[in-house]
Amino acid sequence: MEPIILNKKFQGPFLNCEDLESKPGVYVVICDSFGMTPFRVLDAGESDNVRKVLGTTKKRNYWKKNNVAELKFLVRYEQNDDARIELNKEIKKQFQPSA
């Protein structure tokens, strides 16, 4: 079953950035949560190349430093720049990522 965020289908969760495509899209970084919800949103963003941005060592180290749980990635590939920007804005507004 594909995850649905704000009525949009995403792919994932992926455990490895190497499994992502080098395409434009919107990404959501999550980890397991031990509270009221089954997962925690760590970060969200959009990029011309989601594989490249999520594979950045600096970003991954930042997320891991602040979280002991395994990172998971959700991706919605989207060519349209305006659509990516708007969806990213709405995700951040709705879920208020910790990063």
N, C-alpha and C positions, 0 to 999 in steps of 0.2 A: 504494500500500500504506500503510495506517495504521500509525503507530508503536505498539508495544505496550510498556508499562512496567508491571512487576509484574503481568502477566497482565490488564492493563486497556488497552482501545483508546483511543488519543489521536488528535486531529486535528492535522494539520500535516505538516511544519513550515511555519509562516507566517513571512514576512519582514517583514510590515507589521501593526502593531497594528490598523489600520483594517479589516483582513480578519476580525478576531475579532468574536464576538457579545457583546452586553452581557448576559451571563448568568452565573449562579454556576458556578464550576468550579475545577479544579486546573490550575495551569500549571507548565511546566518551561521555563526559558530555557537554551538551549544555543548553543554556537558550535563551529566546526570545531576539531579538535585535530590537532596535528602529532606526536603521540606514538603510544602503543600502541593507543589507541582512536580511532574515527573522529570522535567529538565529545566535548565537555567540558560538564558540567552546571555552569552558573553560578549558578542560583537555582531555587528551587521554592517554590510557595506556593498558597494557596487564597483565593478572594475571592467576594463576592456579585456582582461585576461584573469579569470578567477583562479585558475590553477597557479599562476605565477604569484599573485598577491597572497594567497593562502599558504603557499609554500615558502614564503619569506621566513627565514630563521628568526629574525628579530621579533616579528609578530608572534610566531609560535612560542618562543621563549617567554614573551610577556604573558600570554594566556596561561601557559603551564605554571609560571611562577606564582600566579595568583589563584590557581585551582589545582587540586590534586586529582580530580576526576579526568577520565579520558575525553579528549576533544572529539567532537563530531561536527561534520559540515553538511549543511543543506544548501542546495544551489538551484537557482532558477535562471537558466540561460535566456538572455534577452538582448537582441541586437539594438533595439531602439533606446538611445541615450536618455531621452526624456522619461520614458517608461521606467527605466532602471532607477533614475534619480528619484522619481516620485514614489516608487515602491520602497526603496531604501529609507526614504524620509518617513513613510507611514510605519514601517517596521520599527524604526527607532522610537517613534512617537508612542507606539502601542506597547512595545516590550521593554523599552528603556534599558538597553544592554549595559552591562557593567564596565565595559572597556571604553 
